[in-house]
Amino acid sequence: MMTSPTSQLLLEDHPRASVDRALRARASVERSGFVPPTFADGVIFAQDIEDVVLTMKLASKYGVRIVPRGAGTGLAAGSCAQEGEVVLDLSAMNQILSIDPVQGIATVQPGVINAAVNQAAEEYNLFYAPDPASTAICSIGGNIATNAGGMWCAKYGVTRESVLSLLVVLPDGQLLRTGRRTIKGVAGYDMNALMIGSEGTLGIVVEAVLRLRPKPKHTATLVAYFPDEVAAAAAASAVSAAGLTPSVLELMDGKTLLAVDSAMGTEHHNSGGALLLAQTDGYGADLEMQALELAIKPFAEHCELATTEQHAQALIEARRQAIPSMEKLGTVSICDIGVPRNRLAEAIAGLQRIEAERGVSIFIIAHAADGNLHPIIVVPAGQSIISGAPKLALADMFYLAQELGGTLTGEHGIGLLKQDWLPEELGETSLQLQRRLRKVFDPQGILNPGKAI
C-alpha cells in the first residue's frame, strides 16, 4: 500500500495518527456489508475537540480527504474509507458531559453510545427518545449524521426532534455552534437541522445538546400474530386509520421470526406467519392499548398482552435481535425505504414480488407506525451485495417505494450504496442546489468525499 504524499504529511504532523494495517482495515468498513477495494491511508484517533480541529486544519492545508467515523454501525457505507483517505475516529470521545434534569437536556460527546444516554437519564426519570434497534452499539454522532430513527419514533420523532444544539468542526477547522438550548428558537436559518442527516459532509459533530423527555409512568405491551405479512401490514394501517399513536409498532415477517427463533431459542413462528409488536405509554396507556387491540383484532390470529416487565422486555429484545439473527445466516444488505402508512401492505406485497422475480432472499422488518420498512437481502457469506441480483433487487425496492409515493431511505442515509437512485428522487434542481450548498461548507471537497449527495 502506497500512502498518498498529502496523507503522509498529515499523518506525520498529527500526534494521534496510526498507519497500522489492522487498524486501517477495521476503520475502513462498517456494518453495511460493503467492502472497499482498498483501505484508508491512516487513522486518527481523536480524544478531544482539539484533535478534531487540528485534523481538519491539517486536512485543509494539505488537501487530504477525511472520513469521519463513530461506532461503525452505519448501513449505507457512509463511513467506509479507501486509499487516498484518512479516517477520523471519534469513538473515544464518549463522555456524557452533563445532564440538566430541570431543563431536560443532556450534553454529550459524539462517541457516546445511544443506550448509555438512556442509562444516565434513567437516574432522573428521563429518557432519550431516538432508539435505533442497534441502540446498544451505535453512537450519538452517527445517529446525528444519518438522522437515525428507531422504535419510539412514531410518537416521539426521529433524531432531529431530539437534538437542540451542536458544536461542529467545519472542514477548515473552524468551530460552529448551531441551534440553542431552548425548545423553541427561530433566529436565522435552521443550521442545526441542516447538519442533522448530512452524513458527515458539512462538518464533524464534536458535542451535542440532546432533549430528554419524562419517562412514562406506565407502558402497555402487546404482541399480535398474523397469518402472513400482508395481514400484519393491513393491521398496522388500521391502527393509523383509528387515529392512534402507539409509542412502538414494529412488524416482523415470517422469515425474520424463524431467524430470531433459531438465534434466540424463542417460538414466535409457531404462533403465526408474521408479528406486530405494539406499545402504548403514559397515564392512558391501558385505554389506548384497548383501542389498538380492537383495531388489529380483525386481522390477527392471536393477540397477547405482556403481563410482566420481563415479558415485555423479551419481546422488545426479540425485535432488536432481528438483524443480528439474520447476520448469522450470511451477508446482509439492509434496505431502508419509506412509504405512506396506508400503503404498507402494498409495499410488502411488492417486496415479495421482487424476491420471486430476482431470486434473492428478502427478510422484512418495519417501523410500521411511520411506514419505514427494512427489506433485508441475505446472501451466502462472501457473496457480493453490490452487484448482480442483490443490486437489481435494491433498485427494484427503490422504484417500488417511488411508485407508492415514498422514499429510498427513511433513516440510514445515502452513503455510497444508494447514490445510483438519488437523482431520481431529488430531481436535478434540488440535487444541484444541495451540491452547491455542500461547496459553501467544503469548497475543497475534503470531508467524507463521494458520500450522500
N, C-alpha and C positions, 0 to 999 in steps of 0.2 A: 504494500500500500504506500502510495506517494502522497504525503500531506501537501496541500497546496501552499505555495510560498506565503500567501497572506494569512492563512490559518496558522501556519507555523509562527509567524510574527506575533499574532495574538496569544497563542498558547505559551510562547516563551515569556510574554510580558505579564501573564496573569498568574498569581500565586496559587490559585486553586484549580489549575488545569491538569488534565491527565490525558496521555495518549495510549494508555494500556489497552491492548486489543480486546480483552474480555469486557472491560468497562465500556469501550466504544460499541461493541456488538450489542450489549444489553441495552444501552441507551438509544440505539438506532431503531428499535422496534417497540410496538406496543400491542395492545390486546386485539387489534383488528384482524390479525392473521396475515397482514401484508408484510412481506419481507423485501426490503430494498435490495437492489443488485450489489450495492457496496455499503460500507459502514462510514459513519461520520469520522472526520479528521481527528476529533478530540472531544473531550467532555469537560465542562467547567462545573464544579460542584459549589453552588452559591451557598454561603452561610448567612448572609445578611444583605440588606439593601445596597450597601456599598459595593459588594461583589457584583451585583447586577448592573449597577451604574457603571462600574469600571468595564465590565464586559461589553456593554453597548457603546461606551466611548471608544474602546479599542476597536470594536467591530466597525464603527463608523469611520474611524481613522484609517483602517486598513482595507475596508470594503469586504469584510467577512460575513458570510451568511450564518445567521443564528437561528437554531430551532429550540424554542422553549419547551420544557418537559416537566411534568409533575410526577404523578404516581405511575404513569404509563398504562392507564386503563382505557385510553381512547379507542374508539371503534370505527374510525373513518380514516386512519393513517394520518391524522393531523399532527402527530408528534414524531413521526418516523423521520429519520435523517440518513443522509448518504454522503459519499465523498464530496469534498468541497464545502461541507457544512460543519459547524461546531454546535454541539448540544449544550444548552444551558439548563442544568438540572437544578430544580428548585425544591426538591423533596426534603432537604434538610432544613428549610425554612418552615418549620412545622409547629410553631408556638401559638397557643391561644393567648393573645396579649392582654386582653381584659374582657370582662363581662359586666355590663351595667344592667342589673335586674330591674331597676326602676324604669329606665328608658327602653328596656327590652332589646339591647343590642350587644353584639359580640364583635370584638376587633381581633382579626386573626391573620396569620401569615398564609401564603398560598399553598404551602405543602401540608397544611393540616388536613388530616383525613376527615371526611364528611361525618362519619359516625362519632368521631372524637368531639365534634362540636356539640352534638346532642348529649353525649355523656357529661360534658361540662355544664351544659344548660340545665340538665335534669335536676341538679342541686337546687336550682331556683324555681323549679316547676315550670320551666320554659322549654321550648324545642325549636329546632331549625327545620323548616318545612320541606325544602327540596331534598328528596331522599332517593337517589338512584338505587336500583337493585344492587349495585356494586358499592353501596354506602360504606361497607367495612374496609374497602381498599382504595376508593377513589379520593382524590384530593380536591379541596375547595378551588384552587387555581384552575384546575382542569374543568371543574363544573362551571366556573365563570366563563372560561374560554368557549365552551360549547352551549352555554345557556341550558345546562342539563335539567332534566325533569325528574320523574320518579313517581312512586305510587301515590303520594299525597297531593300531586299537582292539580288534580281535577278540582279540589276545593281550595287549596292554598296557593296555587300558581307555581310557575317554574322559577328557576334561579333569579331571573331578572326582577321578580316581585319581592325578593328577599335580600337584595344587595342594595344598601343605601349609599355607599361611598367606596371609592377605590383610590389607592395610591399606585400609580403606574409609572414605570420607567419607559420612556419613549425610545425609538430607535437611535437617537443621537445621544442618549444618556441623560436627558432632562427628566425631572420628576414632574408629574402632573397629578393633581388631586381632582377627582370627579365626584359629582353628587354631593351629598351633605348628610349630616347625622339626624336630620329631621325626617319625619314620614312624608311630608309634603314639601315641595320646592320647585319652582318653575323659572328660575332666573337663568336665562341663556338657553342654548341648545342642550339637549339631554346627552351629554358626553358619557355619562355613566352607562346608559342603555346602549350606546354605540359600542362601548368596549365589551359589554357582555354579549357573548356569542360571536365575537370577531376572530376566534380561533388563533389568538396569539399573533395576529398580523398587523395590529396597530400599536401595540405596546405590551409590556410584561407586567402583570399584576404582582405587586410585592406586599400589599396589605389590603384587607377588605373589611368593611364595616357591614356586618350581617344583621338582618332583622330577625329577632326571636319572637316567638308567639307563646301565649299562655298554654300550658299543656292541658288538653281536655280533661275534664273531671271524670268523664265516663266514655267508654268506647264499646260498641257492639260489633260483633264479627259474625259473618255468615258465609258458608260455603255452599254453592249450589252446583249440582252436576246435571249435564245435559246429554241427549243422545249424540249430538255432534256439535261442531264448532259454529255452524251457521245458526243453530238454535240458541247457542250461548250469546252470539253477537246480537241476535234479534232481541234477546232479553236485556242486554246492556243498552240497546237503543230505547227499549221500553222504559228503562229507568230514567233516561234523559227526558223522554217524552212526558213522563209523570212529573217533571219539574223538581226532581230530587237531586241533591248534591252530596253524594257519599264522599267521605274522605279517601276511600280506596275502592276501586272497582277494576279488578285485574282478571284477564282472560288467559287461560292456558288450553291449548288444543290437546287432542288425544296423544299425539306423538310425544309432546312435551311431558305429559303425565307419565307415560311409560318411561321416559328418560329419568325423570325425577324419582319415580318408584324404584328404578334399578339402582340409582346412585344413593338414595336415602333409606331404602327399605320400607317405604310407605306403600299404600294400596289405593291410591286415588283412582287409577284407571279401572279398578274393579267396580267403582261406583258410577262411572259414566264415561262418555267419549270426549267430554270437554268440561271445563270448570270455570266458574266465576267466583272470585273471592271479593267480598264486599265488607267495608267497614263504614260505620257512621260514628260521629263523635259529638261531644258537647252534652249539655243538660238534656237535650231532646233526642239523644242517640237511639234509645229503645223505640220511641214513637216513629222516628224516621226509618228505622230498620223494619218495623212492621209494614210501613208503606212500601218500602223497597221489596220486601219479600212478596208482597201482594202483586207488585208489578212483574216480577220474574217467574212466579209460580206457573203461569200458563205454559211456559216454555220448558220448565225444568222437570227432570225425573225425580229429583230428591233435593231438598234443602235442609241444612243443618246449622243451627246456631251454636257457636262456641260457648260452652258453659264455664270455662275456666280461662284464666290468662295464659296458662301453659298451652292449652289447645289453640288459642288464637295466635300465639307466637309461633307455634309449629306450622300453622297454615301460612303465615307470612314468610317463614323461613323456606318453606317449600317453593314459594314464588321467587324468593331471592336466589335460590339454588338452581333455577331453571337453566340459565346459560352455563354455569359450571357443570351441570349434569350433561348438557349437550357436548361440552368440550371433551368429555370422556369418550365420546363416540367418534371423534375425528377433528378435522379443522373446520371452524365455523366462520361464516360470513354473516354478520348481523346487520340486516337492513333496518330501516327506520322511517317508514312512510307514515303520513298523517292523512286522514280523510274526514269529511264531515261525520259527525257522530251518528247520524241517521243512515249512513251508508256503510256501516261496519260489516254487516252481513254480506253485502255485495263485494266488499274488499276481500273477505275471507274466501268467498266462492271463487273470485278471480285468482287468488293465490293458489288455490287448489288446482285450478285450470293450468296455471303456469307450471306447477310442479309436474303435471302429467305431460304437458307439451315439451318441456325441456329435459325431462328425465332426471331431475335433481330432487334431493330430499329436502323439503321445506318444513320446518317447525314454526309454529305461530304462538307468540305471546303478545299481549296488548295491554296498554293502559286504556281500558275500554271506555272509561268515562269521558276521555277527551279525544278519542278517535286515533290514538297514536299506536300503530301496530309495529311489532318487531318480527317480520318474517326472517327466519334464520336458516340459511343454507348450510347443511352439514355434508362435507365430502370426506373421503378417506384421508387419513393423516398423510401429509406430503403432497397431496393434490392441490393444484392452483385454484385459488378462489377469484382470481382477477382475469381469467381468460376462459375461453370455451363456454360450455353450458352454464356454469355459475354466473359469468358476467352477462350472458344473454338473459338469464333469469332476473338478474338485478335490474337490467334495463326494462324488462317487462313489468317489474314491480313499480318502477317509476311511472311508466306510461299508464299503468292501471290507476295509480294514485291521481295522476293528472286527469284522466277521464272522469274520475269520481269527484273532481273539484278539490283535490288535496295537494300534498307536497312530498318531495322526495326525502325530506329529513325533518323530523319533529324535535329532535334533541341531540343527536350525535354529531351533527355538523357535516360539512362537505369534505374537508381534509383533502386527500388525494383520490379517494375511491369513487367519489361521486361527481368529479369535475365534468365528465362527459355530458351529463344531463342538466347541469346548472343553467346554461344559456337558455334552454327551452322554458325553464320555469321563470327565470327573472325577466327575460326579454332583453333585447340589445340596449335599449335606453337605460334601464336600471343597471345592467351589468357594467356599462361603460362609466356611468356616474360613480358606481362603487369603486371601480378601479382607479378613477381619478381621485376619489377621496382617500384611498389607500396611499396614493403617492404623496398626498399632503402630509401624512404622518411619516411616511417612509420613502423619501424620494430616491434613495439608493437601492431600494428593494432588497434589504438585507434581513428582514425579520420574517421568519417562517416562509421562505420563498416557495412558490408553487402550490401553496395550500389555500383552501377556501375559495376565494374568487380569483 
